[in-house]
């Protein structure tokens, strides 16, 4: 079975099994300290893994649903690929001076 079909089958099984699980506790999660987001850059000459450890936001969960709208912010100046020149070019391309945060 091709990998994509296997992944879809596993997802379908997980969704079918979800109602049989115990109820999820009501809680909220702070996306501050200790939260990390990673991004990948694939170029014909090399591959790069970049990251930021400065997500901003809070997620509230009631049972198995979001209790509040999801709003996550990522300060673009915190993106770090390990190469300051590449990071500067990325910030120019993302217009970080006009849009300092990526918001979901």
C-alpha positions as CSV (number, residue, x, y, z in Angstrom):
1,X,0.0,0.0,0.0
2,X,1.5,3.4,-1.0
3,X,2.5,5.6,1.9
4,X,-0.2,8.2,1.3
5,X,-2.9,5.6,1.3
6,X,-1.5,4.0,4.5
7,X,-1.5,7.5,6.2
8,X,-5.1,8.2,5.1
9,X,-6.2,4.8,6.3
10,X,-4.5,5.3,9.7
11,X,-6.2,8.7,10.0
12,X,-9.6,7.3,9.2
13,X,-9.2,4.6,11.8
14,X,-8.2,7.2,14.4
15,X,-11.2,9.3,13.6
16,X,-13.5,6.3,13.8
17,X,-12.1,5.3,17.2
18,X,-12.3,8.8,18.6
19,X,-15.9,8.6,20.0
20,X,-14.9,5.5,22.0
21,X,-12.2,7.3,23.9
22,X,-12.7,8.8,27.4
23,X,-13.7,12.5,27.5
24,X,-11.0,15.0,27.3
25,X,-10.4,17.3,30.3
26,X,-11.2,21.0,30.0
27,X,-8.0,22.9,30.0
28,X,-6.0,25.7,28.4
29,X,-2.5,25.8,27.1
30,X,-0.2,28.8,27.1
31,X,1.9,28.8,23.9
32,X,4.7,30.9,25.4
33,X,7.9,29.6,27.0
34,X,9.0,26.1,25.8
35,X,6.9,26.2,22.6
36,X,8.8,25.9,19.4
37,X,7.9,26.2,15.7
38,X,10.1,24.8,13.0
39,X,10.2,25.4,9.2
40,X,12.1,23.7,6.4
41,X,13.7,25.2,3.4
42,X,14.5,22.9,0.5
43,X,16.9,24.3,-2.1
44,X,18.7,22.3,-4.9
45,X,22.0,23.0,-3.1
46,X,21.0,22.3,0.5
47,X,18.2,21.8,3.0
48,X,17.7,24.0,6.0
49,X,15.8,23.6,9.3
50,X,14.9,26.9,10.9
51,X,13.0,27.5,14.1
52,X,11.6,30.0,16.6
53,X,10.9,29.5,20.2
54,X,8.6,32.6,20.6
55,X,5.1,31.6,19.8
56,X,2.4,33.8,21.4
57,X,-1.1,32.7,22.2
58,X,-3.4,30.6,24.3
59,X,-5.5,27.6,23.4
60,X,-8.6,26.8,25.5
61,X,-10.1,23.3,25.1
62,X,-13.5,22.1,26.4
63,X,-13.8,18.4,25.9
64,X,-12.5,17.6,22.5
65,X,-13.3,21.0,21.0
66,X,-11.7,24.5,21.0
67,X,-13.4,26.6,23.6
68,X,-12.2,29.9,22.1
69,X,-11.1,30.9,18.6
70,X,-7.6,29.8,17.9
71,X,-5.2,32.8,17.6
72,X,-1.5,32.2,17.5
73,X,1.2,34.9,16.7
74,X,4.8,34.4,15.7
75,X,7.1,37.4,15.8
76,X,9.0,37.1,12.5
77,X,12.2,38.6,13.9
78,X,12.6,35.4,16.0
79,X,13.0,33.2,12.9
80,X,16.4,31.6,12.9
81,X,17.8,29.4,10.2
82,X,21.4,29.6,11.4
83,X,22.4,32.0,8.7
84,X,21.9,35.7,9.4
85,X,22.1,36.7,5.7
86,X,19.4,34.1,4.8
87,X,17.3,35.3,7.7
88,X,17.6,38.9,6.6
89,X,16.5,38.0,3.1
90,X,13.6,36.0,4.4
91,X,12.5,39.0,6.6
92,X,12.6,41.3,3.5
93,X,10.6,38.8,1.4
94,X,8.0,38.5,4.3
95,X,7.8,42.3,4.6
96,X,8.5,41.9,8.3
97,X,8.9,45.7,8.7
98,X,5.2,46.1,7.7
99,X,3.9,42.8,9.1
100,X,6.1,42.0,12.2
101,X,4.0,39.0,13.3
102,X,2.6,36.0,11.4
103,X,-0.9,35.4,12.8
104,X,-3.0,32.2,12.6
